[in-house]
């Protein structure tokens, strides 16, 4: 079958950012399917060009995938208004590019941003093909709870769009069990759980990461790594507060790797407080993450203390566990159940820098237990969240959708 994926933030393994869709698409190609991706040439994480070209459409062939990167307004991190303009520009350009794609069987839309869901739905209906809609977070509710979305008319329109797409999908897919109740209440009919996970074959817990440590002046340190977006939702100011509480423990280093709108402010604040135990590192491609994770002794996952965030399954947690690293988890809800079930880390209350500092110190002082947590996490990923098994489930769902359309 030929699958058309509409995904503005699509990132390949040789780029920084979440690579869930690249890994799933590669599996589908290996199984003999054709996958075409329409994506943005602007990195969702860094805001930089991924192609170095100013052409309307840039064609790439990677791992058997066809990736068409189409014009997108580039000032994605300037403000909320500019971000929306970026989303709308991609919605329009991806639609026009999608019209030219022939012999498609399934059109796969994914949210956020939800606007690209309109493109996927419209193409599916015009081409009379099956529409699979994937929900990766609960927009617009997340934006409302964060205080980013406040205009009542825009909220009403956004909720109407959400319900429209949920109810018009031939199948709706979620990446966290915490989303199921919400999407049911907002119009979804047939719901499939295809959770986030990781590829344990990508990571080697025995690797020491000594070269990365040497390059970044981390030799002899207990390294706590945060890898990912530096945005408003990520609450990394709490990590700076924890670092300030640990500044007398010179053996501990906190490494914040990634990019995002809040990074300049975080760096300025760390400098103002003279937090020499905090190290900021630019984002790296997913292919480089095994070495980065090998250099860490423990890893941090954190979100703001907002009730709706209890529904999420952050991809980074599964990668941390696959790499055999204990997780300090400042997120409540369904992901805490995963970490707690196997005792793969230490849960701390979101927004609590005291508890975070205590957890970091506890792991640094009991390396043996930290290693055991990492081992248990790795084994759990291999048994329950292996990306290859998850991709096989996705393929089965797509085959079912296609067969239903032919009956």
Secondary structure, 3 states (H helix, E strand, C coil): CEEEEECCCCCCCCCCCCCHHHHHHHHHHHCCCEEEEEEECECCCCCCECCCCCCCEEEEEECCEEEEEECCCCCCCCCHHHHHHHHHHHHHHHHHHHHCCCCCCEEEEEECCCHHHHHHHHHHHHHCCEEEEEECCCCCHHHHHCCCCCCHHHHHHHHHHHHHHHHHCCEEEECCHHHHHHHHHCCCCCEEECCCCECHHHCCCCCCCHHHHHHCCCCCCEEEEEECCCCHHHCCHHHHHHHHHCCCCCCEEEEEECCCCCHHHHHHHHHHCCCCCEEEECCCCHHHHHHHHHCCCEEEEECCCCHHHHHCCCHHHHHHHHCCCEEEEECCCHHHHHHHHHCCEEECCCCCHHHHHHHHHHHHHCHHHHHHHHHHHHHHHHHHCEHHHHHHHHHHHHHHHHHHHHC
